[in-house]
Every structure is written in structure tokens, then in C-alpha cells.
């Protein structure tokens, strides 16, 4: 009911009040949630995060109109485990997905909780968890990695092939889902892009981007791993040696060798990678426009993230997996009208296991006690809890796996990182304040003995608190995430995208 002012005051303020009322979102107790996740999109390839190599105006819009998490991390930096962590709010040793194995679809997940609370739920795009999705009213997913052009998708009815570029198709399907959804329910939609996953195939619109200029090289492209353990030297994911012709799309020019060849390979890789991101950014603009034009923006939380970070030539690598910063750091941009102050930046440490509790908290649903993450909704509202984490636990299992990346676990604090490659019984420690590029391993420095003892104490405290009892330390489930080829079943999605 409007408050009655004096006639004069009413005359003067009525136009302003009308404008403010029109702009203010009509918030409900259960906001809509659109969760957009790319695959392998490094935070340092987003201009809102200070990218030196590209511009992402539509992604930046989320930062301008909402909030940027400065320190969001992945607790197991690989596609399938990260997706399981996001869905369940639990670490890999608890959700049963430490490597590329299929998820047990009978276990609880955030979509099931939201669905039970009255949300319409949908999953569109890259799933990569083997088993058919559960907890979703609609799902339309890529088989395994899927393909960039003319992709096949599966739903509960079987296989469908769409003409076009996969990023465009996933956005089309997401917008179609928004149009066809029941209008009497709040919605939770997961829009998961394939791009910019290897082998980085751009669409025609962006194929000629960057042709006229070179992309700046990362300062650690020629890292010699001088103070690191064997793990860095054994990893087979270097720009110089391990990119394939499929990755590069052509043979190197005759006569190139040494540093000149490295420079050429880096430019071939990074330009295609950034072209794929340009398509994501364009499609983010399309999706945001639809939300605006349909009036849904007023009560819809929009989140953009990636399933983990990615090395963009950093330390000479592509891919992820390691606990090093470029691999574990995830982008997280969120717009929540009426709740988040536009242009906010939050530096507190958030984790991908926090996402599920956050979605539930946003929807005013009690967070189950067995979820190991913690809602970051208070951070989004500008209210940092006094007991917020100052450290967190990481564990990677896939050894030797792809790229021969050695299994390890570690702790990251606000100032340091301690890593244990347990199968090799080798340690690394980095001072993130004075050595943010992690070039100098200080583990063997006698002057750091007291610090390292404290970090080990914290590492083992977190390991115990999270009930990590080395369940998958020596033996992991088989790499069967794509499932067997053939007819779709309730349990598995075929791997064949052709």
C-alpha cells in the first residue's frame, strides 16, 4: 500500500517513485536460477578478471551488474569429478567420482532437492557423467565430449542430431527450454557448454579472429621446472611437445624448430581457444537478452563459471589437473537483482562443492548435513561470516591417466600452498604472496621448516575433517564415463556422437 504524502511532495516525487518501482525486481522467496558452465574456460581468459589476451563484454556484463568471485577453486581439477562435486556438494571420495567414472545416479543431488521443492529443473549441454541425468524434468545432453559441429544429443527418448555449431545449439536449446517451461514454477536450468574444450574448433563467425595479431605469451611459457618435483617434468601436456596435428589443424611451417616452433604452436593453440570463447561470449549475450526481453531477469539469478581452470601456456602447459593456480582457479560471475550490489568483488575463498549448498540456500531450502560445501549466499549479499574458511583441501587421483599427471593432494591457504605427490612421496611448497607464479619450491628450504610443519598440520586436519580415508588412493573406478555404445538406457548414455 502506497504511503500518502502531501500533495506537493507527491507531485515532485511521483515520477521518480514510478521509475524506481519499475526498476526494482519483484523478488520472491524462490528466485529462478540459470547456471551456465563452460568446459576448461580459464578465469584469466575473461576480461573481467583482467585478461591480457581477450575481451569478453557479455561475460563482463555479469560482473558489472553483479559480483565477481576473485578466489573460486576446484577441489579436483578434471571435468567429470568437478561436475559430480558441483551436483552433490561433496568431495570426490564421498560422491564416488574421483576420475572418469560414471556417477551413481541414485544418490541425492541438488536438482533432486530443488525439484522436490517445486522447481522446474533442466540440464542442457555437456553432462559427461556417464549415467543418465536424474532430478531433471528435462534433459538434453551431449554424449561424452560431443562434437563442435552438427552435434548429436540424447534425451530420454533417444538420439537427436542438430545442424550448426555446438555453442549456438546449446544456447538455442536453453532458450527453448525457458520458453516451454511451466510458467507456474520457479526454474533451475543448467546450461553446460562443450567449448572451449580440446581440440578448440571455432565457428565460421570467429574463424578469422586474431589473424592480424599475435596473442601475448604467458610469462611462464618457458618454465624449466628447476625447483619442482618429478611430476612437472613427467607431465605430457606441453605446448612444445604434446600438441597434436588435430589440435593445431595443420603441420608447422618447414624449417621451424626450437623457440620459433614453440611460438608458432602457442599462437595456433591460443587463437583457436580464444575463438571458441568468443562464441560463448556472444551466446551469453543472446541468453541475457532473452532473459531481459521476456522479463525474467527481474527475478533470475544468472551464474557463469567453468568446470575448472586451464593452463593457457602457463608453465609451458595446456590442460589442467595440477593443484597449481591456473588449473584450480575457476571463474564465477553472478548477477542476483535486488540482492547483489552491482560491481561487487569478493575475495573470500569459495569452492565448487559450495555451489549446490548455495543453490539450495538461494531457494530457501535447508542444506543437507552430508553436503561438504558451504553456501556462499552470505558472501553474495556482502556478509562475510566470521568463521569463513582460511584454507581448503585438494585431491587429484588420475595417475598416470591422461597426460601422465601424478596423483597428489594438498592444502591451499590465503598465503601458501603445500602439495604431496603421494605415490612418489615428493613434496612441494609455494609462497603465493611473494611467488604467485609458483616458480620456486621452498619445501627443502631449512628456513621454512616451521611453516611447512604448520601447513602439514592443516593439511591433515582438513583431510580428517572431510573424512578422506584414502578410499581411492591406490585403486580408482574404471574410466567408463562415456558408457558402452548402443541403445540408451536409464543408466548409461552412449559414447558415440556420430
DAPECOR-V920537 format. One line per field, one symbol per residue. ss: DSSP state (a for helix, b for strand, c for the rest). phi: phi as a letter, one per 20 degrees, with the letter a starting at -180 (. if undefined). burial: b if it has 16 or more other C-alpha atoms within 10 Angstrom, else e. A space follows every 10 residues. Layout:
# DAPECOR-V920537
ss=???
phi=???
burial=???
This chain:
# DAPECOR-V920537
ss=ccccccaaaa aaaaaaaaaa aaaccccccc cbbbbbbbcc cbaaacaaac ccccccaaaa aaaaacbbbb bbbcccccaa aaaaaaaacc caaaaccccc ccccccccca aaaaaacccb bbbbbbcccc cccccccbbb bbccccccbc cbbbbccbbb bcccbaaaaa aaaaaaaaaa ccccccbbbb bbcccccccc cccaaacccc cccccccccc ccccccccca aaaacccbcc ccccaaaacc cccccccaaa aaaaaaaaaa aaaaaaaaaa aaaaaaaaaa aaaccaaaab bbbbbbcccc cccaaabccc ccccaaaabb cbbbbccccc cccbbbbbbb bccaaaaaaa aacccccccc ccccccaaaa cccccccccc bbbbbbcccc caaacccbbb bbbccbbbbb bccccbbbbb bccccccccc cccccaaaaa aaaaaaaaaa aaaaaccccc cccccccccc cccccccccc cccccccc
phi=.ffedfgfff ffegffffff ffeffefdfc ffcdddcedm efgfdcffen gecbccffff gfffebcdee cdcdebebgf gffffffemc fgfeencece dfeffeffbf ffffgfeoee cbccoedmcm fffcndfcbb cfflfmcfdl fecccfepec ddepegffff fgfffffffe ffeecfcccd ddeffefgdl dfefgdfdfm febeegeffd gdgelgdeef gffefdbeff ddfefffema ffggnfblff fggfffffff ffgffffgff fgffffffff fffenfgfcc edccbcfaea ednflnddnb nfffgfeeed fbdbdcgnde fgmfcddffd cffeffgfgf fgemdfegfe feecgeggff enceffdfgd bbdcbcdfcf lfmleffaca cddfcbbccc effdlcccbc effecfeldc fdfefgfdgf gfffffgfgf ffgffeledm gdfdcdfffc gfmffpffcf dcdgefee
burial=eeeeeeeeee eeeeeeeeee eeeebeeeeb bbbbbbbbbb bbbbbbbbbe eebbbbbbbb bbbbbbbbbb bbbbbbbbbb bbbbbbbbbb bbbbbbbbbb bbbbbeebbb bbbbbeeebb bbbbbbbbbb bbbbbbebbb bbbbbbbbbb bbbbbeeebe eeeebbbbbb bbbbbebbee beeeebbbbb bbbbbbbbbb bbbeeeeeeb eeeebebbee bbeebeebbe bbeebbbbbb eebeeebbee eeeeeeeeee bbbbbbbbbb bbbbbbbbbb bbbbbbbbeb beeeeebbbb bbbbbbbbbb bbbbbbbbbb bbbbbbbbbb bbbbbbbbeb bbebbbebbb bbbbbbbbbb bbbeeebeee bbbbbbbebb eeeeeeeeee bbbbbbbbbe eebbbbbbbb bbbbebbbbb beeeeebbbb bbeeeebbbb bbbeeeeeee ebeebbebbe ebbeeeebee ebbeebeeeb bbbeeeebee bbbbbbbe
